[in-house]
Amino acid sequence: TIPSELELESISSITLCETWHEDSDSVCIRRLKSEGLSVLECARKIDPKSDRNHTNYVNHGGVAIIARSGVRLVRLQLATVFTKFEYICARASVMSNSYIVVVIYRPGSKEVCTMFHKEFGLLLEYLTSFQNPVLITGDINIHIERQSDLHTIQLQSTLSSFGLVQHVHQPTHKMGGTIDIIVTRSADVVSQVN
């Protein structure tokens, strides 16, 4: 759902996945920046074989972190290259407080595989090295409501091994299913998840 203007007034940052933008010069990204917002983005790499001039062309995927003025975003670069998901990792600072925020998108058009779990574990290993609170959001396209699914079990086990907890417990897809996540350290308080 799209937040109301009143709700938007209280939001300091938003994470987006499946942005469908092509690059940092895309109209949607320039518009956000022209409104005075900070934007960190990562477009899906464009397949050189795709016909970008075709009327039906869309660069699916892409992720972004957007913050209002007063929130400082600094992109954090990992040495590891991940191939099974798209992501952005940043330090968000507001006055003297800061936290690590990550948005992740694992395309549903690709099968979940062992390599995804391995790469996700490497990302979590990096994130849990920080003293700051950590917030991971996004669309992982694993049906976490299916408690007996092997990928759900592995995901929950990996999160638990790093002291992390997933907070979304209701359907997030229009056809049912919980495929979007909000993850924090188990000690961090999350007041509300809608």
Protein Blocks (a to p, Z undefined) as FASTA:
>chain_A
ZZdfklmmmpmbdcdehklpabfkbmklmmmmmnopacddddddddfkbcfkbmkbccee
jidddddehiacdddddfbdcfkbccddddddehjbccddddddddfkbccdfklmmmmm
mmmmmmmmpmbdcddeddehpafklmmbmklmmmmmmmmmnopacfbfcdfbfngpjfbd
cdddfkbccfbdZZ
